[in-house]
Amino acid sequence: MLSFEFRNADRATLRFRLAEWQTGDGIGFQPLADWDATWDRQRHTPRRVKAFRWSQFPAVQEFEAGDWIMGMAVLPRRPSGKFSRPLP
C-alpha cells in the first residue's frame, strides 16, 4: 500500500483516473471494488470497511488550480524499481 498526495499546481483543471496510472514495470493500482470479496471472505465489520474506503485515493477526481488530496492505494505486487518524489 502506498500513501501519496496529488496537487494541481497549474491553472487548468486536471482530471485523473487512477486505473490509468502504473509503475514503470506496468503494475497498476488495485481497484477498490476488488476488495469487496476480501471483506466478505474475512468478515470484516462495516466500520473497518468504511475506514479503509475513506483512506483510499479516489478512482476518478477532478482538480481545479490549487486543489489537492492525500490518500492510499494498493499495488498487487511490489515493483522492481524505486519510487521517487520531486523536490519542492
C-alpha positions as CSV (number, residue, x, y, z in Angstrom):
1,M,0.0,0.0,0.0
2,L,1.2,3.5,-0.9
3,S,0.3,6.8,0.6
4,F,0.7,9.8,-1.6
5,E,-0.5,13.3,-2.4
6,F,-1.8,14.8,-5.7
7,R,-1.7,18.5,-6.1
8,N,-2.8,20.7,-9.0
9,A,-0.2,23.5,-9.1
10,D,-1.3,24.6,-12.6
11,R,-4.1,27.0,-13.6
12,A,-6.0,24.5,-15.7
13,T,-8.5,21.9,-14.4
14,L,-6.9,18.4,-14.1
15,R,-8.9,15.2,-14.3
16,F,-7.3,11.8,-13.5
17,R,-8.3,8.2,-13.4
18,L,-6.3,6.0,-11.0
19,A,-6.9,3.0,-13.3
20,E,-4.7,4.6,-15.9
21,W,-1.7,5.0,-13.6
22,Q,1.0,2.4,-13.5
23,T,4.6,1.9,-12.4
24,G,7.5,1.6,-14.8
25,D,7.1,-2.2,-14.7
26,G,3.4,-1.9,-15.8
27,I,1.9,-2.6,-12.4
28,G,-1.4,-0.8,-11.9
29,F,-3.2,0.0,-8.7
30,Q,-5.8,-2.5,-7.4
31,P,-9.3,-1.1,-7.9
32,L,-11.3,-0.5,-4.7
33,A,-14.1,-2.7,-5.9
34,D,-11.7,-5.7,-5.9
35,W,-11.7,-5.6,-2.1
36,D,-15.4,-6.4,-1.7
37,A,-14.8,-10.2,-2.0
38,T,-11.9,-9.9,0.5
39,W,-14.2,-8.1,3.0
40,D,-16.9,-10.8,2.7
41,R,-14.5,-13.7,3.0
42,Q,-12.7,-12.2,6.0
43,R,-15.9,-11.0,7.6
44,H,-14.7,-7.5,8.5
45,T,-17.0,-5.2,10.3
46,P,-18.8,-2.5,8.3
47,R,-16.9,0.1,10.4
48,R,-13.5,-1.3,9.3
49,V,-14.5,-1.5,5.7
50,K,-15.7,2.1,5.8
51,A,-12.5,3.4,7.3
52,F,-10.5,1.6,4.7
53,R,-12.6,3.0,1.8
54,W,-12.3,6.6,3.2
55,S,-8.5,6.3,3.3
56,Q,-8.1,5.2,-0.3
57,F,-7.2,7.5,-3.1
58,P,-10.3,8.2,-5.3
59,A,-10.7,6.3,-8.5
60,V,-11.6,9.4,-10.5
61,Q,-11.1,13.0,-9.5
62,E,-11.2,16.5,-11.0
63,F,-8.9,19.2,-9.6
64,E,-9.1,23.0,-10.0
65,A,-6.0,25.1,-9.6
66,G,-4.7,24.8,-6.1
67,D,-6.8,21.7,-5.2
68,W,-5.0,18.7,-3.6
69,I,-5.8,15.4,-1.9
70,M,-4.0,12.7,0.1
71,G,-4.8,9.0,0.1
72,M,-3.6,5.5,-0.2
73,A,-3.7,3.0,-3.0
74,V,-2.7,-0.7,-3.2
75,L,-0.4,-2.3,-5.8
76,P,-1.0,-6.0,-6.3
77,R,2.8,-6.7,-6.0
78,R,6.0,-4.8,-5.3
79,P,7.5,-3.0,-8.2
80,S,11.1,-3.8,-9.1
81,G,12.2,-0.2,-9.2
82,K,12.3,2.6,-6.6
83,F,9.8,5.3,-6.1
84,S,11.0,8.9,-6.1
85,R,9.3,12.2,-5.5
86,P,10.0,15.6,-7.0
87,L,11.7,18.1,-4.7
88,P,9.6,21.1,-3.6
